[in-house]
């Protein structure tokens, strides 16, 4: 895969995982996020999301296959 295509793909996957992990029934403002890209990117995205929304991010790092299996389950 072309290296210029890898980063947008990883970014899109990370955002999809983050948005699919939102829980509307939570009593407190938190989001459970499964991140399967670079740890530093995951932390940066979580911090940016918290700063923009005030919602805390509880983050789990998993391989892409594990993350997809958990989302499907």
Helices and strands as residue ranges (DSSP letters): H 3-20, E 30-35, H 39-53, E 56-61, H 64-72
